[in-house]
Amino acid sequence: MGRAHEVRAKRMAQTNAAKSALFNRASKEIYLAAKSGVPDPKENLALRSAIEKWKAQHVTRDVIDRAVAKAKSKDSADFIPGRYEGFGPAGVAIMVDTLSDNEKRAFSAVRACFTHHGGNVGNSGCAAFNFQKMGVISFDSDKSNEEIEESLIMNDVDLQNVDKDESTVVIQVTPEALNHAREVCMSEFAVGEDDFSTCEVTYVPSVTVDNISDDDKDKLQKLIDDLDECEDVQGVYHNGNL
């Protein structure tokens, strides 16, 4: 078939693996949110937030519906949350959240990724202090920073920061204010439900590691990609400026 075919096949396999990992993470989080209360997003705020988060990452409706249906059934999966911290190339702090039915498997997979790409897993707390928990919303808009900031403040959103890169707006709020901020964006800026590219509670670095060499950037990106594709990994956070 030739080298070009091999390259395309490899790229497709990587894309499929990333998509499979994304859908797996979404399914587990939505399932647990549905199990935590009434399996109806109209009555379960945690479930509604989880669905909105993964819809913004283009998780398909059938994946969402299957996860909710599973929560309604008698099936019971016992997922245990975990957190692993460490450092990657160039001393970049990395925090990895897992959700697994096998803690040993989750730790082994995370540790193998760090080791394979020149990083190391550290003790609990060694990297977490570099991050703040935030609600993050992003979408495209022709509004200025000042217009967006003023409107959010006037609507009593607990705003932390507004940034704009060309047409993309990134809003940071306290985690508790995420749903209110989303509703304000929809009503004030004519943002549709499917227009959000990000709408989730996540971890944002307080300080970033800059001036990373091209070689270390490549190693770091491969480490992050491998962690993202791990079956048990729910989230990967780092403070490297890539």
N, C-alpha and C positions, 0 to 999 in steps of 0.2 A: 504493500500500500504506500510505502514511502514515509519519509520523516514528517512531512506536513500533516499526514493523516494521524501519525502518532501524537504529534503536538496537540492537534484538535481533540483527539480522544482523551488525552490526559487532562486538558482544560475542561472538557465536559464532565469528566469523572470528578474533578475537584469542585466544579459548580454543583453537581448533583449531591456530593457529600456535604457541602456547606448548606444546601437547601434542606437536606434530610436532617441535619443537626438542628437547624433553625426550627423546623416543624416539630421536632422532638421536644425542644425546650418549650415551645409555645404550648404544646399539648399537655405537658406535665404541669406547667404553671396554671393554665386555665382549669385543668382537672382539679387541682388542689384548691383553687379559689372557689370553684363550684361546690366542692365538698365542704368548704368552710361555712356555708350557709345555704340559703335557698338557691338551687341551680337555675336562677333566672336573673339575668343582668339588670332587669328593671328594679329588682328588689335586693340585689346583692352588689354593693359598691365595689368590693374587691374583685368580683367577677367582671363587672363592667370595665374597671380599670385595666384588668389583664387583657380582655378582649380588645380594647382600644389600643393598648400598647402593641400587641402583635399584629393587629390589622395595619398599623402604621408601618410595620416591617414586611408588609405584603404576604402575610400568612393567609392561606386560602380559607374560605368560609367552611369548606367541608372538614378541614382539620379542626377548626373551632367547634363546629357542631358535634363532631365525634367525641371530642374531649368532654363537652357538656353532657352528652348522652351517656358516656361512660360513668360520669359522676352520679347520674340519676339511677344507674343500674346497681346491682348488688355487688359488682366487682369492687374490690378494695385493694388499692396499691399503696404500699407503705414507703413513701419517699422521705428521705432524711436530708435536711439541708446541711451543707458544709462550706467552710471557707478556708482557702489556702493562700498564703502570701509569700512573696519572694521577690527576686530581682533578676532582670534579664540583662542582655548586653547593654553596655554603657551605664550600668547601674540604675536602669529604669525600674521603678517600683511597679509591681504587678499584683493585682488582687483577683482571685478566681473564686466565684461562687458556684457550688455544685448542688444538685438535687438528685439523689440516687437511692436505689434500693440495696446498694452494696457499697458501704463506705470505703472498704479496702480497695475495691476496684477503682473507685473515683480517685482516691489519693494516688494510687499507682500510676494511673493514666496521666494525672496532672504532673507528678514528679518526673515521669518519663519525658514529657514535653519540655519541661525546664532543662533537664539534663542534656537532651539531644540538641538543644539550640543554645548552649552556653550560658544558661541561667542556673539559679539554685533556689530551692524552696527554703524559706526561713521560718522563724518562730511566729506564733500568733501575735499580731500587733506590729510586726516589723515594717509593714507597708501601709496598713490601713490609715495611719495618721496623715498620709499624703492626700486623702480624698474626703470630699464632703458629699453627703447624700442630698440630692437635688431632684426636683421635678423639672424635666427638660421637654420643651416643645419646639419644633421647627417646622417651617412652612415657607412657601414663596409668597412675597407680597411687594407691592410697589409703595407701601407706606414707609415713612422715615422712622428712624429709631425714636425720635422725639415724639412722634404721633403715637406710636405703639406704646411707649413707656407711659405717656400721659393717660392714655385710655385705660391701661391696666391699673394704674394707681387710682384713677377716678372710680374704677369698679371694685376697689378694695381688694385687689389681688396682692398677696404678700410677695412682691417682686424682689428678686435678687440681682438680676442682670438682663440686659437686652443687647444683643449684638447682631450686626447685619453684614453679610459678605455677598456683595452684588445683590441678587434678589432674594437670597435665603436669610430668613430671620430665625435667630435662635434665642429663645426665652428661657431663663432659669428662675424658678420659683421655689418656695419651700415645698417639701413633699406633700404636705397637707393641702396645699393650694392648687395642685395640679389640675384636678377636675374643674374647679371654678375657673382657672385660667383658660382651660380649653373651651369652656362654654362662652367666655368673654371673647375669645378669638373668633369663634364661630359667629357670634352675634354682631361684633363690632367691625371685623375685618373681612366678613363674607368668606370665611374658610369653611369648606365642606368637610364632611366626615372623612372622606378619602384623600383629603389634601394634605394631611399632616405626614411629614416624613419621619418625625419622631414625636412621641407623646408617651413618656414613661418616667418613672422614678428610677434614677440611676446614680452612679458615683462619678463626681467630677473632680479632677485633680486640682489641688490648691496651688501647687507649683509644678511647672513642667521641666523636664530635662531637655535642654536645647543643644545645638551644635553636635548632634550625633553624626558620626561618620557614615558614609554610604554603606560600608560593609556591615556596621552594626545595625543600621536601619533595616537592611535586608534580613539579617538574623532575627531581629526583633519582630519584624512583620511575619516571618515564617513561624516563630514561636506563638504569636497571637493567633494566626490562622489555624495552627494545629490544635491549640487549646479550644478554639471556637468549634472545631469539628469533633471534639470529644463527646461521647454519648451522654456523660453525666454532667457536663458543664452547662450552667445556666447563664453566666455572665463573666466577661473578662474586662478588667479595668486597668489602665496603665497611665503613666504620666510622661510618656515619651512624646516629643514633638516630631511627628513623622511628616 
